Amino acid sequence: MTEKKFNIIFNAFILIGMIVAVVWVNVYKLQEPDVQVVKQIVVAVGAVMGVVNTVLTANGSIWTFLFGIVDVLICSYANYDSGNIGLFLEHLLYFLPMQFVGLWQWRKRGAGKQEGGGSAPVKARRLDAKGWALSLGGFVIGTVALYFILLAIDVKQLEAGRIVEIDRAKIALDSAVVMFNILGQVLMSLAYAEQWYFWIGVNVFSICLWTNRMFSPDAGDYTLVMLIKYCFYLLNSLNGIRIWLKLSREGARELPEHNGCC
C-alpha cells in the first residue's frame, strides 16, 4: 500500500468514525427530557470541525486554520459551561489569535501554493537541542505557576461558598493541558514537527479530564462527545508524527535556513 493511499484510508476512518460516533451519541442524548438541544447540536458540530481541523494539520494543509477558528470558538463555549475556566480563557485569548499567526507563518513556508495540480503542504522543520530545552523548561515552569494560580482561585471560591471542595487533581490536569496546548500551538504555528508530542500530551490529559467529568454529578449533555473527540484526536496525533517527520526532511532540503530553534 502506498503512503498516499494509506493517508486517504486513515483520514477517512478518522472523519467517518467521528461523524458516526457523534450521530450515535446525539440520537440518544436528544431523546432525554432535560437535554438542551441547541447546545448539544452546536458542540457536536464543533467536535466534527475539530477533527477535520486536526486531520488537515496532520497532512500539512493550510485549510486547517479555517476549521480551527470554528473549533476554537465552540470549545471556548463548552469549556466555560463545564467550569474549565483555564481552558476557556486559553481558547478565547490565545488559540483564536494564534490561528491567524499560523496562517501567516505557514504561507511563508509554502503552504497553499499550487503544486502538481493541488495545494502544497507546509514545509515543516525540527527543533534543535536549544529549542527542546526551552520547550520543556517552559512546560514545567508554566504548569507549576498555573497550578498555584488556579488553586488560589479555587480557594477564594471555596471561601465564598461557590464550591464545596477543591479538586487538586483536576487543577493539576487543567494546568498541564493548558501548557501542552500553548506549546503545541506555538510549535504548530511555526511548523515544527515536534508539535505532535505536545498534542499527544494534550489528548491524553484531556481524555482524563473529560472522563472525570463524565462520571461527575454535573456532567454536561455533550461530555461523551468531547471524550470521543479527544480519542480520535489521539489517533490522528500518532499519524501526524509520521507525516510531519517526512515533511520536515523535505523542508530541511528546501528551506535549510529556517530549521533549528524557534
C-alpha positions in Angstrom: 0.0 0.0 0.0 1.4 3.4 -1.0 1.7 6.2 1.6 -0.9 8.3 -0.2 -3.4 5.5 -0.2 -2.8 4.8 3.5 -3.3 8.5 4.4 -6.6 8.6 2.4 -7.9 5.5 4.2 -6.7 6.7 7.6 -8.2 10.1 7.2 -11.5 8.6 6.1 -11.5 6.3 9.1 -11.0 9.3 11.5 -13.6 11.5 9.8 -16.2 8.9 9.3 -15.7 7.3 12.7 -16.1 10.7 14.4 -19.2 11.6 12.5 -20.8 8.2 13.2 -19.9 8.5 16.9 -21.3 12.0 17.2 -24.5 11.0 15.4 -24.9 7.9 17.6 -24.4 9.8 20.8 -26.7 12.6 19.8 -29.5 10.2 18.8 -29.7 9.1 22.4 -28.9 12.4 24.0 -31.6 14.3 22.1 -34.2 11.9 23.4 -33.5 12.8 27.1 -36.2 15.1 28.6 -33.9 17.6 30.1 -31.4 17.9 27.2 -30.5 21.4 25.9 -31.0 20.7 22.2 -29.2 23.7 20.7 -26.2 23.4 23.0 -25.9 19.6 22.2 -26.0 20.1 18.4 -23.6 23.1 18.5 -21.0 21.1 20.5 -21.5 18.1 18.3 -20.8 20.1 15.1 -17.8 21.6 16.8 -16.4 18.2 17.6 -16.6 17.2 13.9 -15.0 20.5 12.9 -12.2 19.9 15.4 -11.4 16.5 14.0 -11.4 17.9 10.4 -9.0 20.6 11.7 -6.6 18.1 13.2 -6.7 15.8 10.1 -5.8 18.8 7.9 -3.0 19.8 10.3 -1.6 16.2 10.2 -1.5 16.5 6.4 0.2 19.9 6.5 -2.8 21.6 4.8 -3.3 25.4 5.3 -7.0 24.9 5.3 -6.6 23.7 8.9 -6.9 27.2 10.1 -10.4 27.8 8.7 -11.8 24.8 10.6 -9.6 25.7 13.6 -11.3 29.1 14.1 -14.7 27.3 14.3 -13.4 24.7 16.6 -11.8 27.2 19.0 -15.0 29.2 19.3 -17.1 26.2 20.1 -14.5 24.7 22.5 -14.4 28.1 24.3 -18.2 27.8 24.9 -18.0 24.1 26.0 -15.2 24.7 28.5 -16.8 27.8 30.0 -20.1 25.9 30.5 -18.2 22.9 32.1 -16.3 25.1 34.5 -12.9 24.5 32.9 -12.0 28.2 33.2 -8.3 27.8 32.4 -9.1 26.1 29.1 -11.9 28.6 28.3 -9.6 31.6 28.7 -6.8 29.8 26.8 -9.0 29.1 23.8 -10.6 32.5 23.6 -7.5 34.7 24.3 -4.7 32.5 22.9 -5.9 29.9 20.4 -8.1 32.2 18.4 -5.4 34.8 17.5 -2.8 32.0 17.0 -4.9 30.7 14.1 -4.1 33.9 12.2 -0.4 33.7 13.3 -0.2 30.1 12.0 -1.9 31.1 8.7 0.8 33.8 8.2 3.7 31.5 9.1 2.6 28.5 7.1 2.2 30.7 4.0 5.8 31.8 4.4 6.8 28.1 4.4 5.0 27.3 1.2 1.6 26.0 2.4 -1.2 26.6 0.0 0.9 27.2 -3.1 -0.2 25.4 -6.3 1.9 22.3 -6.8 1.3 19.5 -9.2 -2.3 20.4 -9.7 -3.0 20.7 -6.0 -2.3 22.7 -2.9 1.2 22.2 -1.5 1.7 21.1 2.2 3.7 23.2 4.6 7.5 22.7 4.6 8.0 21.5 8.2 11.1 21.9 10.4 12.6 20.3 13.5 13.6 21.7 17.0 17.3 21.6 17.9 18.6 21.0 21.4 18.1 24.6 22.5 14.5 24.5 21.2 13.8 21.3 23.2 15.3 22.8 26.4 13.2 26.0 26.0 10.0 24.0 25.3 10.4 21.5 28.2 11.5 24.2 30.6 8.6 26.4 29.7 6.2 23.5 30.1 7.4 22.7 33.7 7.6 26.3 34.9 4.3 27.2 33.2 2.4 24.2 34.6 3.6 24.8 38.2 2.8 28.5 38.0 -0.6 27.9 36.6 -1.4 25.2 39.2 -0.9 27.7 42.0 -2.8 30.4 40.2 -5.8 28.1 39.7 -5.5 26.8 43.2 -5.7 30.3 44.6 -8.8 31.0 42.5 -10.5 27.8 43.9 -9.5 28.7 47.5 -11.3 32.1 47.0 -14.3 30.3 45.5 -14.4 27.9 48.4 -14.3 30.7 51.0 -17.1 32.5 49.1 -19.2 29.3 49.2 -19.3 28.9 45.4 -17.8 25.5 45.5 -17.9 22.8 48.2 -14.4 21.4 47.8 -11.1 21.9 46.0 -10.2 19.2 43.4 -6.4 19.4 43.3 -6.2 16.6 40.8 -8.5 18.4 38.4 -6.4 21.6 38.9 -3.2 19.7 38.1 -4.7 18.2 34.9 -6.2 21.5 33.8 -2.8 23.2 34.3 -0.9 20.5 32.3 -3.5 20.6 29.5 -3.2 24.4 29.2 0.6 24.3 28.9 0.6 21.4 26.5 -1.9 23.3 24.4 0.1 26.6 24.5 3.4 24.9 23.5 1.7 22.6 20.9 0.1 25.7 19.2 3.3 27.6 19.1 5.2 24.8 17.5 2.3 24.1 15.2 2.0 27.7 14.1 5.8 27.8 13.4 5.6 24.5 11.5 7.7 22.3 13.9 7.2 18.6 13.7 7.7 18.2 17.5 4.3 19.8 18.0 2.8 16.3 17.9 4.5 15.2 21.1 2.7 18.0 22.8 -0.6 17.3 21.1 -0.4 13.7 22.4 0.0 15.2 25.9 -3.0 17.4 25.3 -5.1 14.5 24.1 -4.1 12.1 26.9 -4.7 14.7 29.7 -8.0 15.9 28.0 -9.3 12.3 27.9 -8.6 12.1 31.7 -10.4 15.5 32.3 -13.5 14.6 30.3 -13.6 11.0 31.7 -13.6 12.6 35.2 -16.3 15.0 34.1 -18.4 12.2 32.6 -18.7 10.4 36.0 -19.3 13.6 38.0 -22.9 14.6 39.0 -22.7 17.8 37.0 -21.7 16.2 33.7 -22.9 18.2 30.6 -25.0 16.8 27.8 -22.0 16.9 25.5 -19.4 15.3 27.8 -19.3 12.0 25.9 -19.0 13.8 22.6 -15.9 15.7 23.9 -14.4 12.4 25.2 -14.8 10.6 21.9 -13.4 13.7 20.1 -10.2 13.6 22.0 -9.8 9.8 21.5 -9.9 10.4 17.7 -7.5 13.3 18.2 -5.0 11.0 19.9 -5.2 8.5 16.9 -4.7 11.4 14.5 -1.7 12.7 16.5 0.1 9.4 16.2 -0.3 9.6 12.4 0.7 13.3 12.4 4.1 12.4 13.9 4.8 10.1 11.0 3.7 12.5 8.3 5.5 15.6 9.8 8.8 13.8 10.2 8.7 13.3 6.4 7.6 16.9 5.8 10.5 18.1 8.0 13.0 16.2 5.9 11.6 17.8 2.8 11.6 21.2 4.4 15.2 20.8 5.5 16.3 20.3 1.9 14.2 23.2 0.5 14.4 25.7 3.4 17.6 24.8 5.4 18.0 28.4 6.7 14.7 28.1 8.6 15.5 24.9 10.5 16.6 24.9 14.2 15.2 26.6 17.2 12.2 28.9 17.1 
